[in-house]
Amino acid sequence: MNKVETRRLFMSWIKQFNREKRLEFEALGNGGYYYTEQQKELALSEARQNGIRATARLLKIPRRTLQRWTIKHGVFIKRCPAWVYEWARHREKRRDFWRRRGYC
């Protein structure tokens, strides 16, 4: 399996996982106009793990709605997941490495 095929396989797994999460979220609803408490709890637990923007994209609900729920329930969620800060620190180290060698 080459690199392109591997990437496609991973992307299909991610899409399938996201689809299952969205279906789980929709299954908790009653098909009405309003979100149920179970849907809100699931969305808030996902937002704690992944962040508000990612959860809004994952569940296809407005970001502002998620933000209102977090304020109402007194839940503090960081702007980005924890791994983003580690990734940025690692990226900065790589840039410094190449900057010292005169490439940037």
trRosetta pair geometry for C-beta under 8 A, 3 or more apart (Angstrom, degrees):
i j d omega theta_ij theta_ji phi_ij phi_ji
1 5 4.7 -123 -165 92 86 127
1 6 5.4 109 137 -61 114 86
1 9 7.5 -5 -172 -13 143 143
2 5 5.3 92 55 15 69 103
2 6 7.0 -129 103 -7 33 94
3 6 5.7 -57 -147 37 30 112
3 7 6.3 31 156 -20 65 106
4 7 5.7 -54 -149 35 30 112
4 8 6.5 30 153 -18 64 105
5 8 5.7 -53 -148 36 33 112
5 9 6.4 36 152 -22 65 105
6 9 5.6 -53 -150 34 32 113
6 10 6.5 30 154 -16 65 105
7 10 5.8 -54 -149 38 31 109
7 11 6.2 30 154 -18 65 108
8 11 5.7 -55 -145 39 31 111
8 12 6.3 32 156 -20 65 105
9 12 5.9 -55 -149 35 29 109
9 13 6.6 30 152 -19 63 104
10 13 5.6 -54 -151 34 34 112
10 14 6.4 33 153 -18 66 105
11 14 5.6 -52 -147 37 33 112
11 15 6.3 33 155 -18 66 105
12 15 5.7 -52 -144 38 33 111
12 16 6.2 35 155 -21 65 106
13 16 5.7 -55 -147 36 29 111
13 17 6.4 31 154 -19 64 106
14 17 5.7 -54 -148 36 31 112
14 18 6.3 30 154 -17 65 107
15 18 5.7 -55 -146 39 31 111
15 19 6.2 34 154 -22 65 107
16 19 5.6 -53 -146 35 30 113
16 20 6.4 31 154 -19 63 105
17 20 5.8 -56 -151 35 30 111
17 21 6.5 30 152 -18 64 105
18 21 5.7 -53 -149 35 32 112
18 22 6.3 31 154 -18 65 107
18 58 5.6 -127 -143 -141 94 82
19 22 5.7 -56 -148 38 31 111
19 23 6.3 30 154 -18 65 107
20 23 5.7 -55 -145 39 31 110
20 24 6.3 36 154 -22 64 104
21 24 5.6 -53 -149 34 31 114
21 25 6.4 33 152 -20 63 105
21 46 7.2 104 -171 -108 130 142
21 58 5.8 -23 101 167 137 114
21 59 7.0 -89 130 -81 101 75
22 25 5.6 -53 -151 35 32 114
22 26 6.4 27 153 -14 66 107
22 58 6.7 -153 -66 157 89 65
22 59 5.8 165 -110 -124 74 45
22 60 6.3 44 -133 8 123 107
23 26 5.7 -55 -143 41 33 108
23 27 6.1 38 155 -26 66 106
24 27 5.7 -53 -145 32 29 114
24 28 6.9 32 155 -23 60 101
24 42 7.1 -163 123 -160 103 152
25 28 6.1 -56 -161 26 30 111
25 29 7.5 31 146 -23 59 102
25 39 5.9 79 -168 -138 77 89
25 42 5.7 -169 -106 107 79 141
25 43 6.9 74 -131 -66 122 85
25 59 4.9 152 -108 -135 179 106
26 29 5.7 -51 -162 21 43 116
28 36 6.0 -140 140 62 88 125
28 38 4.2 -138 -174 110 123 117
28 39 4.8 165 97 -69 120 75
28 42 6.2 164 4 -6 164 143
29 32 7.1 -146 171 35 100 67
29 35 6.7 -72 -107 -134 106 54
29 36 5.5 177 -117 0 52 108
29 39 5.5 32 -71 -60 83 138
30 36 6.0 107 -13 -59 94 123
35 39 4.5 -120 -172 86 95 134
35 40 5.7 112 128 -55 121 86
35 43 7.9 -16 -174 -6 148 142
35 61 7.7 38 -81 -128 139 145
35 65 7.8 115 -12 172 146 132
36 39 4.8 102 55 5 74 101
36 40 7.2 -136 99 -4 43 87
37 40 5.5 -53 -149 36 37 114
37 41 6.3 39 153 -21 68 103
38 41 5.7 -51 -147 35 32 111
38 42 6.4 32 154 -17 64 105
39 42 5.8 -55 -148 37 31 110
39 43 6.2 30 155 -18 65 108
40 43 5.7 -56 -146 39 30 111
40 44 6.2 27 156 -18 65 108
40 69 5.5 -165 -152 -142 103 135
40 73 7.8 154 156 -45 119 139
41 44 5.9 -56 -145 38 29 108
41 45 6.3 27 157 -18 64 106
42 45 5.9 -56 -148 37 29 108
42 46 6.4 27 154 -16 64 107
43 46 5.8 -57 -149 39 31 110
43 47 6.2 32 153 -22 65 108
43 55 6.1 113 -164 165 74 127
43 59 5.9 -62 -109 1 97 173
43 61 6.8 -34 -120 43 141 150
43 66 6.1 -132 159 -112 122 96
43 69 6.7 52 96 84 124 166
44 47 5.5 -51 -143 36 33 114
44 48 6.6 41 154 -26 63 98
44 66 7.9 165 -85 -153 60 84
44 69 6.1 -129 -72 133 103 123
44 70 6.7 152 -122 -87 98 74
44 73 6.5 -24 -113 62 154 159
44 75 5.8 129 -160 10 118 173
45 48 5.7 -45 -153 26 33 114
45 49 7.0 23 152 -10 61 105
46 49 5.9 -64 -156 41 35 106
46 50 5.8 -19 168 24 74 114
46 55 4.5 133 115 -120 107 114
46 58 6.7 -131 167 79 142 144
46 59 7.0 130 76 -39 159 122
47 50 6.7 -75 -122 59 25 77
47 51 6.6 -43 -161 136 62 12
47 52 5.2 30 -147 -90 113 56
47 55 4.3 -72 -82 -3 71 162
47 66 5.9 158 -88 -172 144 124
47 70 6.8 -112 118 -73 154 119
47 75 7.7 95 90 123 122 138
47 77 5.3 -44 143 -114 102 160
48 75 7.2 -87 -76 -180 100 127
48 77 6.0 -119 -98 -108 50 103
49 81 7.2 9 153 -114 46 117
50 54 4.1 -109 150 91 111 131
50 55 5.4 139 77 -55 114 83
50 58 7.0 47 98 -15 162 145
50 81 5.9 -39 -144 -67 33 126
51 54 4.8 78 66 18 95 105
51 55 6.6 -168 88 -9 45 92
51 77 6.7 142 -130 159 46 116
51 78 7.0 -65 -103 86 89 73
51 79 6.9 24 -140 152 117 29
51 80 5.8 -14 -93 -133 144 28
51 81 5.2 -101 -32 -43 107 78
52 55 5.9 -63 -147 40 27 109
52 56 6.2 29 157 -23 65 108
52 63 6.0 86 146 -154 103 89
52 66 5.0 159 -152 115 95 133
52 67 6.2 50 -157 -70 150 78
52 70 7.1 -71 -93 -24 121 146
52 77 5.8 122 -45 102 95 142
52 79 8.0 -52 23 -137 104 42
53 56 5.7 -53 -147 33 30 112
53 57 6.6 25 155 -13 63 104
53 63 6.0 4 -105 -116 59 127
54 57 5.9 -57 -151 39 32 108
54 58 6.0 34 152 -23 67 110
54 81 7.5 -9 10 -30 149 115
55 58 5.4 -53 -141 38 32 114
55 59 6.0 4 169 5 69 111
55 66 6.1 133 93 -124 118 155
56 59 6.7 -66 -134 51 21 89
56 60 7.8 74 166 -100 52 11
56 61 5.8 -105 -139 73 67 67
56 62 6.6 -28 -150 150 118 16
56 63 4.1 -27 -88 -83 169 70
56 65 7.8 135 -117 52 105 91
56 66 5.4 -115 -74 -4 97 141
57 60 7.3 16 -171 -75 28 51
61 65 5.4 -87 155 68 105 137
61 66 6.5 118 100 -47 112 96
62 65 4.3 98 71 -4 92 104
62 66 7.3 -161 99 -2 54 81
63 66 5.7 -54 -157 36 39 111
63 67 6.4 39 148 -19 69 106
64 67 5.4 -52 -147 37 36 114
64 68 6.4 41 153 -22 66 101
65 68 5.8 -52 -152 33 31 112
65 69 6.6 32 150 -19 63 104
66 69 5.6 -54 -150 34 34 113
66 70 6.5 32 154 -19 66 104
67 70 5.8 -52 -147 34 33 110
67 71 6.5 32 155 -16 64 106
68 71 5.8 -57 -150 38 31 110
68 72 6.1 31 154 -20 67 110
69 72 5.7 -57 -144 38 30 112
69 73 6.1 7 164 0 67 113
69 75 7.8 -6 124 35 76 123
70 73 6.3 -66 -139 50 26 96
70 75 4.5 -95 -148 70 76 97
70 76 7.5 110 174 -89 113 19
70 77 5.7 -80 -133 3 148 114
71 74 7.6 27 -177 -74 28 35
78 81 7.3 130 81 -94 115 21
78 82 7.6 84 60 -64 155 63
80 84 3.9 -73 158 53 129 151
80 85 6.8 141 92 -41 123 80
81 84 5.5 112 65 -11 69 100
82 85 6.3 -55 -167 29 46 108
82 86 7.0 37 145 -12 72 107
83 86 5.5 -57 -153 41 45 113
83 87 6.0 48 150 -24 74 105
84 87 5.6 -54 -147 37 32 113
84 88 6.3 32 154 -20 65 105
85 88 5.8 -52 -147 35 31 111
85 89 6.5 33 153 -20 63 105
86 89 5.7 -54 -150 35 32 112
86 90 6.4 31 152 -17 65 106
87 90 5.7 -56 -150 38 31 111
87 91 6.3 34 151 -21 66 106
88 91 5.5 -51 -146 35 33 114
88 92 6.4 35 154 -21 64 104
89 92 5.8 -53 -151 33 30 112
89 93 6.7 34 150 -21 62 102
90 93 5.7 -51 -153 31 34 114
90 94 6.7 34 150 -18 64 102
91 94 5.7 -54 -153 34 35 111
91 95 6.5 35 150 -19 66 104
92 95 5.6 -51 -147 36 35 113
92 96 6.4 38 153 -20 65 103
93 96 5.7 -53 -150 35 31 112
93 97 6.5 39 150 -25 63 103
94 97 5.5 -50 -152 29 33 117
94 98 6.6 19 157 -6 66 105
95 98 6.1 -63 -149 44 31 100
95 99 5.8 36 153 -26 68 111
95 104 6.4 37 -166 -47 83 167
96 99 5.4 -54 -138 36 30 115
96 100 6.4 35 160 -23 64 102
97 100 6.3 -58 -158 29 24 109
97 101 7.1 7 150 -6 58 110
98 101 5.6 -62 -152 43 39 108
98 103 4.4 -60 173 58 98 123
98 104 5.6 89 111 -23 99 107
99 102 7.7 62 -180 -61 32 17
99 103 7.1 -95 -83 56 29 72
99 104 4.4 -49 -94 49 76 120
